[in-house]
Amino acid sequence: MRQIFRTSLFFASMVALSLTARAQAPAKAAKATPPPAPAAAPAPSAAPAGAAAPVPAAAAKPVDPPAPAGFQKYYFVMLLKGPKQDQDKAALVKMMEGHLDYMEKLATDRKCLVDGTFMDGGTWRGFMLVRANTVDEVKAIADADPVVQAGRVTYETHPWMTESTVFEKQ
């Protein structure tokens, strides 16, 4: 059964990638427009005496709160279209086979509870629901995926919770 699902998922991924390439073809032929000039940064405001300086958003550490009693924390990993979409067909097939093997290993190890591919060819490429102890562990899992390593996709991680009984039988 897993092999049938895997074959179907591989076929759906290839169709979605083909549709994406076809949809992007006219856009590549159109004349490129230069990106807009960056807006000037606002002048820093003076903080009241004794107040701590604000932490820039880029420097803020991701929030990783604990789940309350009766709930279990997981991590939702959104796979996004990456910067490298120019793999030839043979490289793409090999990469996708590696990705599917990796997803199967994560499922066998019970690290990934559910994963899937979005079929509309948009920026959202797929997702994983990961069982891990920390966001750093999730990042290590995502970084080891062949499609992430190749730059085909990037990802975002989000702590997510549900009642403790939802996945207890899986």
C-alpha positions, 0 to 999 in steps of 0.5 A, a space after each residue: 500500500 505504501 508503494 502505491 501511495 509513494 508512486 502516486 505521490 511521485 507522479 503527482 509531484 512530477 505533474 505539479 512540477 511540469 505544470 509549474 514550469 509550463 505556467 512560468 514559461 510565458 513569464 520568462 519570455 516577458 521583458 524583465 522589470 527592475 526591482 523597485 528601489 528599497 525604501 529608506 529606513 525610518 529614523 531611529 526613535 530615542 528610547 526613554 532613559 533606562 529602557 532596553 533597545 528594541 531587538 530587530 525582528 531578524 535577530 529574534 529567536 523563533 518562539 518554541 513554547 511548551 504545550 499545555 497539559 493534555 496537549 502534545 506539541 508537534 512541528 508544522 513544516 511548510 515546504 516553499 518553492 526554493 531559489 533553484 528550479 533549474 534541475 534537468 529531468 534526470 537530476 530532478 527524478 533522482 532528487 525526488 526519489 531521494 526525497 521520497 525515500 527520506 520521507 518514508 524513512 521519517 515515517 518509519 522512524 515515526 518522526 514524520 506523522 503526515 506529509 504531502 505535496 500541494 498540487 497547484 504549482 504555487 509557492 507552497 510546495 508541500 508540508 510535513 507534520 514532525 514529531 521532535 523535541 526542539 525546533 533545532 531538531 526539526 531544522 536538522 530533519 528538514 535540512 537533511 531532505 534532498 530537495 532542501 539540500 538542492 535548493 528546490 525548496 526552502 521551509 518554515 517551521 511552526 510549533 503546533 499542538 493538538 490534543 494528546 490523544 490524536 496521534 497516540 495510536 499511530 
